[in-house]
Amino acid sequence: MIHVGYYNGRIEPLETLMIPAGDRAVYFGDGVYEALLFRGRILFGFEEHLDRFENSCRMLRLPLPMSRDQLKAELMKCVDATDSPDGMLYWQLSRGTEMRHHDFPEPDVRPNLLAYTKPMAMPTFAKKRRLKTVEDTRYLHCNIKTLNLIPSVMAAQAAKEAGCDEAVFHRGETVTECSHSNILIFKNGVLRTHPADNLILPGITRMHLLALARDLGIPVEETAFTLADLREADDVLVTSSTVLFSTAEEIDGIPVGGCARELCGRLRSAYMEKFNTCTSSK
């Protein structure tokens, strides 16, 4: 199978997989999700993604239906069933299947685990991004990786219609993150990014990149920055678990960055070494 689908232990081609209409993910988006890359069927950053997944579940008071080790084993079944050794694994947990009502189901209603894989080329870091700024109209729980993504969907579509690759959210003049990425800037040799509070998702690639920067002796500041700071940055970095990280060449049609190539190159080399080391066969 190229696209493997999984639902509560059942594995079949994603194209034929069906879920109940009463799954609370369908009408409430009541659940959380994760996505990561695998190469040679080795999952990159698996433990970190599981940590964030479990934290999202705790914040939504969503009970885990199995132990962490059991969850890992079930997700690996999905990866092992695919014909492609390289790709993306997505999984989500919803609050279960029940007739629609807003409050939580009774405790005996078991959460539903959905997962799938799709082939994906490994990132090269070569592509430069064109960005569009969009007012951040999301709610105040952006640190929970929930299925409620309509503002991100609308922002991503606005970016696409403008011929851009990604949308940059801002609340007033303060930059938060992107529609499906985190954003960082280099200015005067310092790597800056919005603090990991409730206004952004604590990205795994963001976390990796900050740790690598510190290891390389690059100063890091987790402080909010403005749209003006973004446009005047020496370089702009966009990070996600499927792209890893890339730099921006344009924001709202205006060229940006290109002034911190040496620092970006050091980070790029360090991240690729980390990725290659973590996904090499043992």
Salt bridges, closest charged atoms under 4 A:
GLU12 OE1 - ARG10 NE 2.99
GLU15 OE2 - HIS3 ND1 2.99
ASP30 OD2 - ARG24 NE 2.80
ASP30 OD2 - ARG95 NE 2.80
GLU34 OE1 - HIS49 ND1 2.73
GLU34 OE1 - ARG52 NH2 2.75
GLU47 OE1 - ARG68 NH2 2.73
GLU47 OE2 - LYS72 NZ 2.56
GLU48 OE2 - HIS208 NE2 2.90
ASP51 OD1 - ARG68 NH1 2.89
GLU54 OE1 - ARG68 NH1 3.00
GLU74 OE2 - LYS77 NZ 2.75
GLU98 OE1 - HIS101 NE2 2.66
ASP103 OD1 - HIS101 ND1 2.75
GLU135 OE1 - HIS170 ND1 3.34
ASP136 OD2 - ARG138 NH2 2.81
ASP136 OD2 - ARG171 NE 3.36
ASP165 OD1 - LYS127 NZ 3.37
GLU166 OE1 - HIS180 ND1 3.37
GLU177 OE2 - ARG138 NH1 2.71
ASP197 OD1 - HIS194 ND1 3.68
GLU221 OE1 - ARG192 NE 3.87
GLU222 OE1 - ARG206 NH2 2.80
GLU222 OE2 - ARG214 NH2 3.20
ASP234 OD1 - LYS187 NZ 3.91
GLU250 OE2 - ARG130 NH2 3.09
ASP252 OD2 - ARG231 NH2 3.53
GLU262 OE2 - ARG266 NE 3.84
